Amino acid sequence: MRAIYPGSFDPVTLGHLDIIERGCRLFEHVTVAVLQNPNKSPLFTVDERIELIRTAVSPLPNVSVTSFDGLTVNFAHIKGSQVILRGLRVLSDFEMELQMALTNKTLAEDVETVFLAASNEYSFLSSSVVKEVARFGGPVDHLVPTHVAKEIYSRCCAPKLPDHPTPTLPEPTPDSNSLME
């Protein structure tokens, strides 16, 4: 059975990669389908996102990456996929994704939607969070693959370090212990 994993992936996160890797264990082939979402202002072009994802999934033999526009169920038919793979982080994701899955079912009864719950360590993670952290100068190395972080830093800004050293607690002195007695 073949699956497609559609999304904007701007940028691809470790959470996305977790869903892709787990999907690869469930399906004979997973097509990561990058779409242009007109409701979002992208950091990367579609072609750049495809290349960033291809680099990240290169160790996985049963993954391909491409772009599409139009209805996801139509793209599933074009790719010979019987499943739309989706990741769920929080309850609000489920509400939106269920509505989309039910709509897709009215359009194509032969295409199923399979939901994978986000792994605990990625349950908070979204592309929007990554972009916001980066725009304010925070580090994103722990949220995205290294090659993606480098590209983000080149477009937004490098992580900002404190202007002054982080305060540290003074070492205890013999006199300070007397307060404890």
C-alpha positions as CSV (number, residue, x, y, z in Angstrom):
1,M,0.0,0.0,0.0
2,R,1.2,3.5,-0.9
3,A,0.7,6.7,1.0
4,I,1.1,10.4,0.4
5,Y,2.1,12.8,3.1
6,P,0.9,16.3,2.0
7,G,1.9,19.5,3.6
8,S,3.6,22.9,3.1
9,F,6.8,21.8,5.1
10,D,8.0,25.4,5.3
11,P,10.4,24.3,6.8
12,V,10.5,20.6,7.3
13,T,10.8,19.8,11.0
14,L,12.0,16.9,13.0
15,G,8.3,16.2,13.7
16,H,7.6,15.9,10.0
17,L,10.6,13.6,9.6
18,D,9.3,11.5,12.5
19,I,6.0,11.0,10.8
20,I,7.7,10.2,7.5
21,E,10.0,7.6,9.1
22,R,7.1,5.9,10.9
23,G,5.0,6.0,7.8
24,C,7.8,4.2,5.9
25,R,7.5,1.3,8.3
26,L,3.8,1.1,7.7
27,F,3.6,1.6,3.9
28,E,5.6,0.2,1.0
29,H,6.1,3.7,-0.3
30,V,5.5,7.3,1.0
31,T,5.4,10.3,-1.3
32,V,6.0,13.5,0.5
33,A,3.9,16.0,-1.4
34,V,4.9,19.6,-1.0
35,L,2.1,22.1,-1.7
36,Q,2.0,25.8,-2.1
37,N,-0.3,27.2,0.5
38,P,-1.6,30.6,-0.5
39,N,-2.6,31.3,3.1
40,K,1.0,31.3,4.3
41,S,4.0,33.5,3.5
42,P,6.7,30.9,2.7
43,L,10.3,31.2,3.9
44,F,11.4,28.7,1.2
45,T,10.2,28.2,-2.4
46,V,8.6,24.9,-3.2
47,D,11.7,23.8,-5.1
48,E,13.9,24.7,-2.1
49,R,11.6,22.8,0.3
50,I,11.7,19.7,-2.0
51,E,15.5,19.8,-1.9
52,L,15.7,20.2,1.9
53,I,13.3,17.3,2.4
54,R,15.1,15.1,-0.1
55,T,18.4,15.7,1.7
56,A,16.7,14.8,5.1
57,V,15.0,11.6,3.8
58,S,17.9,10.4,1.6
59,P,18.6,7.4,4.0
60,L,15.0,6.2,3.5
61,P,14.7,3.9,0.4
62,N,10.9,4.0,0.1
63,V,10.3,7.8,0.1
64,S,10.0,10.2,-2.8
65,V,9.5,14.0,-2.7
66,T,7.5,16.0,-5.2
67,S,5.2,19.0,-5.4
68,F,1.5,19.3,-6.3
69,D,-1.4,21.7,-6.5
70,G,-5.1,21.1,-6.5
71,L,-7.0,18.5,-4.5
72,T,-5.0,16.1,-2.4
73,V,-7.3,13.2,-3.3
74,N,-6.7,13.8,-7.0
75,F,-3.0,13.8,-6.4
76,A,-3.4,10.5,-4.4
77,H,-5.0,9.0,-7.5
78,I,-2.3,10.3,-9.8
79,K,0.4,8.7,-7.6
80,G,-1.6,5.4,-7.1
81,S,-1.8,6.0,-3.3
82,Q,-4.6,4.6,-1.3
83,V,-3.7,6.6,1.9
84,I,-3.3,10.2,2.9
85,L,-0.9,10.2,5.9
86,R,-1.4,13.0,8.5
87,G,0.3,13.8,11.8
88,L,-1.6,14.9,14.9
89,R,-0.1,17.0,17.6
90,V,-3.0,18.4,19.7
91,L,-6.7,18.2,19.9
92,S,-7.2,21.2,17.6
93,D,-5.2,19.4,14.9
94,F,-7.6,16.5,15.2
95,E,-10.7,18.7,14.7
96,M,-9.3,20.3,11.6
97,E,-7.8,17.0,10.2
98,L,-11.0,15.1,10.8
99,Q,-13.0,17.7,8.9
100,M,-10.5,17.5,6.0
101,A,-10.5,13.7,6.0
102,L,-14.3,13.6,5.9
103,T,-14.4,16.1,3.1
104,N,-11.8,14.0,1.2
105,K,-13.9,10.9,1.7
106,T,-16.8,12.6,0.0
107,L,-14.5,13.3,-3.0
108,A,-12.8,9.9,-3.2
109,E,-14.2,7.0,-1.3
110,D,-11.2,4.8,-2.2
111,V,-8.7,7.0,-0.4
112,E,-8.3,6.6,3.4
113,T,-6.7,9.1,5.8
114,V,-4.4,7.6,8.4
115,F,-3.5,9.7,11.4
116,L,-0.3,9.2,13.4
117,A,0.0,10.8,16.8
118,A,3.1,13.0,17.1
119,S,5.9,11.6,19.2
120,N,6.0,13.3,22.6
121,E,9.2,15.2,21.9
122,Y,7.6,16.8,18.9
123,S,4.0,17.4,20.1
124,F,4.6,21.2,20.3
125,L,6.5,21.5,17.1
126,S,5.3,23.2,14.0
127,S,6.9,25.0,11.0
128,S,5.3,28.3,12.3
129,V,7.0,27.9,15.7
130,V,10.4,27.3,14.0
131,K,10.0,30.4,11.9
132,E,9.0,32.6,14.8
133,V,11.8,31.4,17.0
134,A,14.3,32.0,14.2
135,R,12.9,35.5,13.4
136,F,13.5,36.5,17.0
137,G,17.0,35.2,17.0
138,G,16.5,31.9,18.9
139,P,18.2,28.7,18.0
140,V,16.3,26.1,15.9
141,D,19.0,23.4,15.6
142,H,17.0,21.2,18.0
143,L,13.8,21.6,15.9
144,V,14.9,20.9,12.4
145,P,17.7,18.9,10.6
146,T,21.1,20.7,10.7
147,H,21.1,21.5,7.0
148,V,17.7,23.1,7.3
149,A,18.8,25.2,10.4
150,K,21.8,26.5,8.4
151,E,19.4,27.6,5.6
152,I,17.0,29.3,8.1
153,Y,19.9,31.1,9.8
154,S,21.1,32.4,6.4
155,R,17.6,33.8,5.7
156,C,16.4,35.0,9.1
157,C,19.2,35.5,11.6
158,A,21.7,33.6,13.6
159,P,20.8,32.8,17.1
160,K,21.4,35.8,19.4
161,L,23.7,35.3,22.3
162,P,23.2,37.3,25.5
163,D,25.0,40.7,25.4
164,H,26.3,40.1,28.8
165,P,27.4,36.9,30.5
166,T,24.7,34.8,32.1
167,P,24.7,35.6,35.9
168,T,25.9,32.8,38.1
169,L,25.4,32.2,41.7
170,P,28.4,33.1,43.9
171,E,30.3,30.2,45.4
172,P,29.4,29.6,49.0
173,T,31.7,31.0,51.6
174,P,32.2,29.7,55.1
175,D,30.3,32.8,56.4
176,S,27.3,32.1,54.1
177,N,26.9,28.6,55.7
178,S,26.4,30.1,59.1
179,L,23.0,31.5,57.9
180,M,21.9,27.9,57.5
181,E,22.7,26.9,61.1
